[in-house]
């Protein structure tokens, strides 16, 4: 039967309903009514999350059905029926919500389907929304023959649908399940004057449209919550009370199949299905192993094989289950590689991958040589090498990989890397380093330092340069202290004649590493 303690999700839904109720109890302005929109948006996001989680749950059902159709089919069919009923009720709620908004704002239903409640023009016109839910007939008839809130009104029909939905859900629950479905329609419910009223009167009678629309979103949330809880209970019932084995089989579970020379191979030998009232006996090479843990010294490199058996007491006496396995013994070795090349550059982050075969990454502790050099772990694996600005570029850097094995730190090998300075960038103006160029482009374009054929990221800025040209046999030169031409330079370029040459030289640039570079000159000819 449906019942039991509320889940945190149901408590959250109830809290949102209390917020709605509190807002409705206030005599507030239209601007304050926009608070309903915020609640509605939160509810609609919750509904999307429910649909995504339900999709994952139904996908899991599909996988279980493929693996064991005979056992899962009944629960699967019930889950599909829950989906059908939930979708039908949600459709009626959302269709009614859109029709109410269309009536209140005098727009087409298709527009109301996607209308943001902020754009509602008649948020507080409860006369129209109350008529829609409490008076207008939903299945034929006329308003004159319809009792307010009576059997032929939409509010009354929605209450009946929810009641039927809860009853049918309870009937689909696995035996012994205790779930509180929510969707309280029994009450008691009271109007603003304290008089006890029906559920649909409390929901819709004299309630402003924006509140009624938000209540519809809340109802969808409660329907999806009930659907999720029932489907999850059906899914959990698949494996309840069953056994997951039908045979006895010996298993060898090693800590690692790769052993470093000088260490020991360790593995646990157990029986996959066993009688808890007896202790199996394990034998390897004719000798009994105490405690069920094998320890074989790794004295030689290569593949090492072993075999034995597990003895258990069966109905007709002792039964022996043979097993065999192998492991690999290898010399200590480490793998350290630069992600770009076998070189570390000054002033940039150099990505490095470090691994030791057979050793988990979290057990590797690498070290880097050189005072001030840093080896920084990356969040998603690997490391970053940052060299000190004081490091001698003629001195190689070594990374040594240590592995913590059985509480001891062991040297697994090292790799050496050359150190280089980041190459100089190439100065460009409008993407050119020389040649013919339009006057207006040369005058308006700054000098940009570009890195070419370089795998790392380093930014450079131009600190100064000179520009010179010859006018009527007179050599003229100007100096700038940024990458932009001075007004004098710009004027000279703008007055230039076709074919006149301009030389940019003494170009100085500083990179992220703080080193000043002297860049090659550029010569341009005015088109």
Secondary structure, 3 states (H helix, E strand, C coil): CECCCCCHHHHHHHHHHHHHHHHHHCCCCHHHHCHHHHHHHHHHHHHHHHHHHHHHHHHHHHHHHHHCHHHHHHHHHHHHHHHHHHHHHHHHHHHHHHHHHHHHHCCCHHHHHCCCHHHCCCCCCHHHHHHHHHCCECCCCCHHHCCCCCCCEHHHHHHHHHHHHHHHHHHHCCCCCCECCCCCCCCCEECCCCCEECHHHHHHCCCCHHHHHHHHHHHHHHHHHHHHHHHHHHHHHHHCCCCCCCCCCEEEEECCCEEECCCEEEEEEEECCCCCCCCCEEEECCEEEHHHEEEEECCCCEEEEEEEEEEEEECCEEEEEEEEEEEEEECCCCEEEECCCCEEEECCCEEEEEEECCECHHHEEEEECCCCCEEEECCCCCEEEECCCCCCCCCCEEEEEEEEECCEEEEEEEEEEEEEECCCCEEEECCECCEEECHHHHHHCCEEEECCCCCCCCCEEEEEEEEEEEECCEEEEEEECCCCCCHHHHHHHHCCCCCCEEEEEEEEEEECCCCEEEECCEEEEEC
